[in-house]
Amino acid sequence: MVTVRLVVIGPWKNPRSKVYWFRRRVPAKYRKFGMPAEIKFSLGTTDLEEAKILCQEENLKLEREWRANLAGAEPTQLTHMQITALAGEFYKETVAARRDEPGPPAEIERSLREHAKRKRPPIGPLDPHLHVMFGQEVRAFLQRKGIHLVGDRLHSFIRSYVEAKELAGQELLQNAKKDYTPNKVVAERFPEFKPPNPAKKFDVLWAEFAEAKELAASTRKKWEPYFRQLIKRIGTDDMSSVTEQHLLDWRDALLASKASRRNVKFGYIAAARAFFRWAKNEKKLATDPAAEVVVTISEKKKTKKIGFDHREAHTILAAALGPQNERMTEENAAARKWVPWLCAYTGARVNEITQLRACDVVEKDGIACIHIRPEAGTVKTAGERTVPLHPHLLQMEFVQWAHRKKGDTPLFFAVERQRKKDRKNPTYTSVGNKLAHWVRNVLEIRNPKVAPNHGWRHRFKTEGRRAKMLWQVLDAIQGHAPRTDGEDYGEVPVDVMLAEIQKYPWYKIEAPAKAVDRRRRGQRRTEEAAAP
């Protein structure tokens, strides 16, 4: 990491005019980024106090410029002809933008006189003066083109830029005087500009990144809008143009909005760091602008998630056994019945259960199991595992029910009823979301510390410890990663898992005779009054 130390300076009083000037020598290590040996220009005031303020403001601008250069992209290598062609691009864009409405001739003539005055150095060499007077607008143009010039290449382009700006003004003056005769001599003097490096378009890099990292559909759906927001903010989809300062400004804007610090850290910035790190490692981009963009979170504000308590667990499992709405599809009704029970007795993630297919209910070594594997959808860390079924699930005849379907047919949703075959949000994720909504809004289990689906995972761990299940086997059942390389050696066979699962206590719950009316009181009265 490069440290930039802020140097405090004061204004210099010109003895000839009594006007205060800004003057500062540029350290040698920064001159390779396009800076002259000395920066000096008039502050336009004879008031000392005002000059001090202006001097510090200009000094801060310089510090920011140097920091941006130090953290920016590698310099673009352009030939003399490419520099001339690039100046021609500016000339053509300037004329095209104002050709239809160039403005009053007198205004353009005044602008040309001011331009001639700006480009003429009062004293000293030409290049440092042009850099001071036109550097900011030149950098803005180059940034928009995704080009980073330094040293003599930058000075050469600034000279061409200043000349092109004057030529564009002269042609616009001609247009303002109602003369639109094409100036072929000027137009033909600029060769066609061809970018030295093709733009690194986001769509191309994103597709390659998602494929290389095997991103889950849910992750793609979540992360892509983050980058679309960034692109809209900086005004380009060329990822080689993204700088660390772009990302820092974006981060600060997100933190100033309603987004939580956790969402900014683990959502927006995590996505950017993963994407740009991959692009840098794969030589798709020259630098990683997100490498040092971080968000700090106070551990004191972190809320620990817990599992369902005894009452909440019994409420959900009892409702799962009860009569379901007749208008629900067969698969949705099955999900509401079986998914909570499977989560309760396996401690699996809800999407690992909702993505199960008929072929994933298997028998291994004579033991009925479910096979959780990435082929069915997504599995965290892309690992697969085979988990024996609890005796209670066998007594409930889950295996017989599951084997009514065959092959890779999903158990809890119908492929033929999917609205979009290539939908970004997998159907099994929607099934889990509907179950979460049911738990929160119908069963009214709203403890903020308990996630409506993930609460089973926490509860299984807690009750497993209470039942004195071996912790290594408990982790293997739930698919938790080993803590050391030594723990990762060997396997946990299904017969070993079954011995521990049999320690897990049975849920003694009877199915309700009829569905519980959980409509709100006002809604119930309204519907009853409307009934014939």
N, C-alpha and C positions, 0 to 999 in steps of 0.2 A: 504494500500500500504506500503511495507517495504522499508525503505530508507537505502541505502548502502553508507556509508561515506568513501571516498578514503583516505587512510593513506599514507603519503609520508615517505619513509624510504631510508636509504643509505646502501651501501655495507659494509660488515664486513671483515676485513683482518685477515686471518688465520696466527697466529704468527709462526706456524711451517713451512708453505710452502710459505708465502708471497703472496699467491693467494687469490683474493677476493671472498667472498661467499655471497649468498643471505640467509638472516635469517629473519624470521618473526613469531611471536607468533600468533596463531589462536584464535580469540575470542571464548569463550565457547559456545555462541549461534549458532556458525557455525559448531561446531564439530559433531553435530548430522547428518550433511550432508556428513560425511565421511572424514572430515579433521582431521589430527593428531594435537597434542597440539602445535607443532612447525614445520614450513616448513624451511628446510635448505639444500642447495646444492652449489657446486662450480660453480662460473661463468666462470672459465677457463681463467682468465686473471690476470696479475699483474699490468695492467694500470688502474689507478684510474678513469680517465675520461670515459674510455670504460666501466668500472665496474658500474659507476653511470647510464649510459644509459641502460646497460643490466639489472640492478637492477630494474629500473622503468618499463621496458618492462615486466619482470617477475611478478612484482607487479600488473600491469594492468591485466595480464592473470588470476591471482588469483582472483581479484575483479570480473572479468567477470564470472569466474567459480562459485563463491559464489552467484552472482546474478542469474545465470541460475538455481542453485539448489533451491534458494528461490522461484523462479517463476515456478519451474518444477512440475512434477507429484508427486503423493504420492509415498513413497518408496514401492518397490515390496518385498513381504515377501517370501523368499525362505528357504527351509530346507537345512540341511547339504548335504543330498543326491542330492537335486536339484542343489546346487552350484557345486558339483562334476560333475554332468551330464552336466551342462552348460559349465564347463571347457572342458569336453569331446567334446562338440560341436565345440569349438574353435580348439581343436586338430585335429578333423576330417576335418574341413574346411581348415585348414592350409596345411595339408598333401595332400588333394584332389586338391588344387589349384596348387601345384607344383610337383605332382607325375610324370607327363609325362616329365617335364623338370626341374629336381631338381637343376641343375647347377653343377659346378665343385666341387668335394669333398673338395678341399683346401678352397674354399670360405665358404662352410658350416661349416667346422671345425673352421675357424676364427670367424664366426658368433656365434658359440657355446661358444668359449672362451670369447668373448665380453659379451655374455649373462650371463655367470658365474661371470664375473667381475661386471656387473651391479647389480646383485641381492645380492652381498655380501656387507653388510653395513660397512663403514669404522669405524664407532663408533655409539653407541646408539642402541636402539631396532630395530627389523626387520621391523615391520609393517609401521612405518612412512617412512622408507627408500624406501620400495617397492612402497608405494603410490606415492612418489616423482618421482621415476624412471620409473614406469610403469602405473601410474594413467591415463595419457592422452590416451594411446592406449586402456587401459581397458574400459574407459568411451566411447570411440568411438565404441568398440565392443558391449557394453551393449546398447548404444543408437540404434544401428542398430537392435538389438533384441527387442527393446521396453521395456527394463528392467531398473529400477532405484533402485540401492542398496546404502545403507548408513551404517555408523557405523561399527560394528563388522561383519555384513554380507558382506560389501564391502571389508574389510580387508581379510576375509576368502576367498572370490572369487579371490582377487588379488594373494594370495598365490597359489591357485589352478591354476590360469591362468599362472603364472610364471613357475610352474612345467609342465603344459601341453605344453607350448611353447618349453621347453627344450626337452620333449619327441618327439614332432613333428620334431624338428631339427635333433634328433638322427635317426628317421625313414627316413627322407629325405636324410641324409648322407648315410644310408644303400642303399637307392635307387640309389643315385649318384654313388655308387660303384658297380652298376649292380646287386644288390641283392633285388628282389622284394618279398621275402618270407613274407607273412602276419605276423605281430606281434600280434598274438592273445592275448597274455598276457596283452599287453598295451590296446588293443581295448576293451577287456572284462572288464577291471577295471572300465570303465566309464559306468554308467547306462544310459538308454535312457532318454533324456531330454524331459519333457512335460511342455510347457509354463504354468505358474500358472494362468494366465488370458488369455482367447482367444483374439486374435488381433481384434481391433475395425475397421474392414474394411470399407473404405469409401463408397463403393457401397451399403452395407447393411444399414449403417447409413443414407446415402443420400436418399434412397428409403423411409425409415421410416420418415425422416424429411419432405420430399416433401408431403407425404400423411398426416402427422399430421398437417402441416401448410396449407394444401390445396393450394400448390403453383400453380399459373397459368402456363400453358405450356410455355408461353413466358418467364416467370421468370426462369423456369427450364433450358430452352435453353440458357439463358443469364448467369446464375450463374454456371452451372456445369463445363464449360471450365475453370473458375477461379480456381476451386479446382483441376482440372486435371493439371493445370500449377503448383500449389503449390506442388502437389504430385511428379511431375517430378523434381521439384527443391530440395525437401528434401530427395528424394529417397525411400519413403515408403508410402503406402496407409493405414497404421495403424494410425488412427486419435488420438489414445492415446499417440502416440509418438510426436505429434506436440507440440512445446513449444512456449512460447511468443517470444523468440528470433528468432525462425523460421519465425514467422509472421512479426516481426519487420524488419528482413533482406529482406523478400519478399516485404514488403511495400516500403522500401528504394530503392530496385532495380526497382520497378515499377515507383517510382517518378523520378528516374534517367533516365528512358526510355522516350519514346515519349508520354506516357499516361498522360492525364491531371490530375491535383490534384482532380478535381471534380469527374472524372471517377474512380480514385483510392478510394476516400472517399465513394462515393455513389454506386459504383459498387463492386469492389474487397473486400474492407474492410467491407462494409455493409453486404455482403453475408457471410463473415467469422464470423462476430459478431453474426449474426442471427443464423447461423448453430451451432456454438460452445456454444452459450447461451442456445439453445434448448437442446443440448446434455448434458450439465451440469445439467440443471433443471430436465431433465428426467432420471438422474442418468446413462446415457449411457457412459459418461466420468467423470473422477474424478475431473477434473479442466476445467476452461474456459480460454484457453490461449489467446483469443482475447479480453478479457474484458477491457484491458487498452491499446489496440492498436488503435490509433486515427490518423486522418489526419486533419490538420488545413487548413482552406481556408480563404483568405482575402476577406472580404465583399466588399472591394473597387473594386475588379475585377469582381464582379457578374453583369451580364448583364440582365436587366429586360426584359422579353418577353412582346410583345404587340400584339394586334389583327390586322387583315387586315384593311387597310384604305378603304375609299369609292371606290376608283378606283380599288384596288386589288379585293375587294369583287365582284364588278360588272363584272370584267374581268372573274373571275372563274364561277360565276353563268350564265353569258351569254354563255361561252364555254360549260357549262354543258347542256344547252338547245339546243345547235347546233348539226348538223349531226355528228355521230360518225363513226369511221373507220369500214368499212364493214367486216373486218376480225376479229373484236372483237366478243367474245361470247355474248350471250344475257345478261348474268348476269354481265359481265364486263361493258357493255354499260349501263346497268341499274344503276350500282354503280356510274359510272361517272356522270350520270344525277341526281340521287336522293340523294346520300350521301351528296354532298355539300349543297343542299337545306335543307335537314333535319338538318344538323349541324348548318346552318345559322339561322334556326328558333327554335332550341331547345337548342343550346349551349352545346350539349352532346359531349362526347369524341368520336373520330372517330370510335374506335373499338366497342363502344356501339351501333353504328348505323350499321356498316358492319356485325355484328353478328345477326341482327334482322331476325326473321322467320315470316312466314305468320301468325302464331298464336299470334305473338307479336303485331300485329296491331289490336287493340281491341276497343270496345265501352263500356264506363263506365258512368253510369248515363246519358245515351243519348249523351255523348260527345266522339268524335273520338279521340283516343289516341294511343301512342306507349307504350308498357310495356317493360321496360329495366330490365332484370333480369339475375342473374348468371347462370341459367340453359342453357342459350343460348351461353355462353362463359365466359367472365370475366367482372366483374364490380368492380371498385375500392371500397375498404372497404366491398366488398361482399354484398352491399345493393341493393335493388331493388326499382324502382320508376315507376309511371305511369305519363306520360307527355302528356297533350292535344296537338293536332296538330293545328298549326296556320291556320287561315282562308284561307290564300293564298295557303297552301298545299292542302287544301280541294278543292279549286277552280281548282288546277292543276290536280285533280283526282288521288292523290297518293293512297288513300284508295282503290279505284276501281282497280288500277293497282296491289296493293299488294295482294288483295283477289283473283287474278287469280290463285295464288298458295294456297295450302292447308296445314293445320297441321303444323308440325315442319320443313317444307321445307325452307331452307335459301333463303332470297330474293336476295342476291348479290353474291352468288357463288353456284356452283353445286357440291353436295357431290359426285356424280358419276364420276366427272372429277378430283377429288383430286388425286394427284400422289401417296400419301401415306395416308392410313386411320389413322395411328397412328403417323403422323408427329408431331414433337415437336413444330414447328411454326404453329399455327392455320391458316387455310385458310383465315379467316376474317382479321387476321393481315396482311397477304400478300395483301389483297384487299386494306387496308388502306395505305400500303407502295407504291402500284402502284399509288394511287391517289396523294400521296405526290410527287412522281417522276413526275407525269403529271403536277402538279402545279409548281414545281421547274424548270423542264427542257423543258417542252413544252410551258406552259403559261409564263415562264420566270419571275416568281415572286420570287425574290431571296433576299429579305430583310433579313439579318441574325438575326434580332430581332423578326421576325415573323416565327413561325413554320408552315409548309405547311398545316397541318391539325388542329393543336391545335389553330391556329390563329382564327378560328371560335369561339372557346370557350371564348377567351379574348374579341373578338368583341361583342359577345352576352351580356357579362357582361357590357361592356362600353355603348352600345346602350340601354340596359335595364335601366341603371341609367339615361341616357339622356331622356328616355321616362317616367321617374319617376315611374318605377315598384317598388313595395314594395320589399325591399332587402331580407326579410325573404323568400318570395315566389320565388324570383329570385334564391336564393341559393337552394331551394327545387327543382326547375325546373332543375337546372344543376347538382344536386346530391352533392352539397358541404356540408360537415359535419357541424352540429351545433357547435357554439363556446362554449356553456355552456350546462349543464344538463337541465336547465330550457327551453332552446330553443328546446331541443330534445323531450319535452313532447308534446303529441297530434300529429295530422297529418295536412298536407296541402291538403285539398280535391281538386279534379280535377276541380270543378267549380270555386274555388278560384284561381287556377292556370290559368284557361282559361281567367278569367277577366283580369289578368295581361298580359297574352300572347297577348290578343287582343290590348293592348297598343303598342305592338312592331310594328314599321313601316313596311309597305310592301316594298319589293324590286320591283321597276318598271323597269323591264328588258324585252326586246323583244328578241326572239330567232333569231340568225343570219340566213340568208337565206341559207348560205352554210358554210362549215367548213373553218376556217381561216387557210391558209397555213403557218405553223409555222416552216417549215424546215429551217435549216441554209442556208445562201445564197450560199455557195459553194456546199452544198449537193443538193440544188434545181437546180443549173446550171448543175451539173453532171448528175442528173436524166433526166433533160429536153434534154440534148445533146444526151443521150443514147436512148431516145424515138424515135420510127420510124416516 
